[in-house]
Amino acid sequence: MSLENKVAIVTGAARGIGLAIARRFVMDGAKVVIADVDDEAGEAAAGDLNSLGEAMYIHCNVAERLDVRNLVAETLNAHGDINVLVNNAGIVAGADFLDLEEDDFDRVLSINLKGAFLCSQAVARHMVEKVESGGAPGCIVNMSSINSVLAIPNQIPYCVSKGGLSQLTKATALSLAKYGIRVNAVGPGSIMTDMLASVNDDPAAKNRIMSRTPMLRIGDPSEIAGVAAFLASEDASYVTGQTIFADGGRMPLNYTVAVPDED
Ligand SMILES: NC(=O)c1ccc[n+]([C@@H]2O[C@H](COP(=O)([O-])OP(=O)(O)OC[C@H]3O[C@@H](n4cnc5c(N)ncnc54)[C@H](O)[C@@H]3O)[C@@H](O)[C@H]2O)c1
């Protein structure tokens, strides 16, 4: 098993892509810490995963420095080590550019981008200390998006946060390379989770997604978990500073804007 006895923190893992990653990591032999703000769903997820291996839940708002400090301390207390961090927690706040509220902009950036910074710094400090005392380096996986490169006009803070996360991935990878600590990102396309659930009841929205998805289907969270598991494993031992896009072919696609009929 590729993550046998590794200790992995996955943020935002009470549901969706984070939960799929937590499940995959447990199946690959890791001891997983689910960090989330939804205590009920987080406890339930940890309970379920305990039937497959080892998982625990810790409450953590990734945007809060003290919560993050507590997450690292409690994980070290329980397991004595942290080998893998997945910065997956993320939210959206849709609004047209001219109507977007400052609070919504701040909220998305503080969770999606600052949260990844706070968690990465706190965990990397432990990882570096370990390397300096002769231990093995760990790795960090950030949950980016195709919207780190592409953009949606009414999802401004989200796109900005994911663009920032791409640069955070590169800069952190360069800073930590000398310790052997790897930092990469996964860039999902459209994946069927609560974040995308509204699309199920909206044929026009589904059509819009399909028209930009050469594989003609929405992705499953387990297909993102597979990429995260690769990046967290020794199979990716020479990969750092990269974003791997798992998007059914959307990024390479040119064309498709609905053009009104001329008459
Ligand atoms: N679903 C998609 O199509 C898609 C596509 C590209 C990228 N992503 C990214 O994948 C990640 C997971 O998305 P998802 O679709 O599973 O979303 P989701 O809404 O299903 O789950 C997000 C989880 O994050 C938790 N969370 C929210 N705020 C938090 C905070 N402050 N601290 C800790 N946890 C918090 C939520 O409680 C929830 O459990 C996000 O970063 C998202 O941007 C998703």
The ligand as an SDF file (V2000), in Angstrom:
LIG
                    3D

 44 48  0  0  0  0  0  0  0  0999 V2000
  -16.6490   19.9790   -7.2750 N   0  0  0  0  0  0  0  0  0  0  0  0
  -15.9650   20.4990   -8.2830 C   0  0  0  0  0  0  0  0  0  0  0  0
  -16.4260   20.4690   -9.4460 O   0  0  0  0  0  0  0  0  0  0  0  0
  -14.6100   21.1130   -8.0550 C   0  0  0  0  0  0  0  0  0  0  0  0
  -13.8720   21.4820   -9.1890 C   0  0  0  0  0  0  0  0  0  0  0  0
  -12.6100   22.0440   -9.0180 C   0  0  0  0  0  0  0  0  0  0  0  0
  -12.0940   22.2160   -7.7400 C   0  0  0  0  0  0  0  0  0  0  0  0
  -12.8310   21.8530   -6.6570 N   0  0  0  0  0  0  0  0  0  0  0  0
  -12.2330   22.0760   -5.3360 C   0  0  0  0  0  0  0  0  0  0  0  0
  -12.2290   20.8890   -4.5800 O   0  0  0  0  0  0  0  0  0  0  0  0
  -12.3390   21.2150   -3.1950 C   0  0  0  0  0  0  0  0  0  0  0  0
  -13.4850   20.4310   -2.5850 C   0  0  0  0  0  0  0  0  0  0  0  0
  -14.6600   20.7490   -3.2750 O   0  0  0  0  0  0  0  0  0  0  0  0
  -16.0160   19.9020   -3.1490 P   0  0  0  0  0  0  0  0  0  0  0  0
  -16.6970   19.9860   -4.4600 O   0  0  0  0  0  0  0  0  0  0  0  0
  -15.7360   18.5870   -2.5270 O   0  0  0  0  0  0  0  0  0  0  0  0
  -16.8050   20.8640   -2.1310 O   0  0  0  0  0  0  0  0  0  0  0  0
  -17.8890   20.5240   -1.0060 P   0  0  0  0  0  0  0  0  0  0  0  0
  -18.6460   21.7880   -0.8030 O   0  0  0  0  0  0  0  0  0  0  0  0
  -18.6390   19.2730   -1.3290 O   0  0  0  0  0  0  0  0  0  0  0  0
  -16.9760   20.2180    0.2870 O   0  0  0  0  0  0  0  0  0  0  0  0
  -16.1640   21.2230    0.8540 C   0  0  0  0  0  0  0  0  0  0  0  0
  -15.8280   20.8470    2.2900 C   0  0  0  0  0  0  0  0  0  0  0  0
  -15.0180   21.9020    2.8280 O   0  0  0  0  0  0  0  0  0  0  0  0
  -15.5040   22.1980    4.1380 C   0  0  0  0  0  0  0  0  0  0  0  0
  -15.1390   23.5740    4.5220 N   0  0  0  0  0  0  0  0  0  0  0  0
  -15.7410   24.7350    4.1040 C   0  0  0  0  0  0  0  0  0  0  0  0
  -15.1650   25.7830    4.7200 N   0  0  0  0  0  0  0  0  0  0  0  0
  -14.1810   25.2850    5.5150 C   0  0  0  0  0  0  0  0  0  0  0  0
  -13.2400   25.8810    6.3990 C   0  0  0  0  0  0  0  0  0  0  0  0
  -13.2090   27.2140    6.6050 N   0  0  0  0  0  0  0  0  0  0  0  0
  -12.3730   25.0810    7.0600 N   0  0  0  0  0  0  0  0  0  0  0  0
  -12.4110   23.7280    6.8920 C   0  0  0  0  0  0  0  0  0  0  0  0
  -13.2870   23.1070    6.0660 N   0  0  0  0  0  0  0  0  0  0  0  0
  -14.1710   23.8810    5.3830 C   0  0  0  0  0  0  0  0  0  0  0  0
  -17.0050   21.9860    4.0510 C   0  0  0  0  0  0  0  0  0  0  0  0
  -17.5970   21.8420    5.3360 O   0  0  0  0  0  0  0  0  0  0  0  0
  -17.0750   20.7180    3.2060 C   0  0  0  0  0  0  0  0  0  0  0  0
  -16.9950   19.5660    3.9920 O   0  0  0  0  0  0  0  0  0  0  0  0
  -12.5240   22.7340   -3.1160 C   0  0  0  0  0  0  0  0  0  0  0  0
  -11.2760   23.3540   -2.8650 O   0  0  0  0  0  0  0  0  0  0  0  0
  -13.0000   23.0810   -4.5080 C   0  0  0  0  0  0  0  0  0  0  0  0
  -12.6930   24.4000   -4.8630 O   0  0  0  0  0  0  0  0  0  0  0  0
  -14.0770   21.3030   -6.7840 C   0  0  0  0  0  0  0  0  0  0  0  0
  1  2  1  0
  2  3  2  0
  2  4  1  0
  4  5  1  0
  4 44  2  0
  5  6  2  0
  6  7  1  0
  7  8  2  0
  8  9  1  0
  8 44  1  0
  9 10  1  0
  9 42  1  0
 10 11  1  0
 11 12  1  0
 11 40  1  0
 12 13  1  0
 13 14  1  0
 14 15  2  0
 14 16  1  0
 14 17  1  0
 17 18  1  0
 18 19  2  0
 18 20  1  0
 18 21  1  0
 21 22  1  0
 22 23  1  0
 23 24  1  0
 23 38  1  0
 24 25  1  0
 25 26  1  0
 25 36  1  0
 26 27  1  0
 26 35  1  0
 27 28  2  0
 28 29  1  0
 29 30  1  0
 29 35  2  0
 30 31  1  0
 30 32  2  0
 32 33  1  0
 33 34  2  0
 34 35  1  0
 36 37  1  0
 36 38  1  0
 38 39  1  0
 40 41  1  0
 40 42  1  0
 42 43  1  0
M  CHG  2   8   1  16  -1
M  END
$$$$
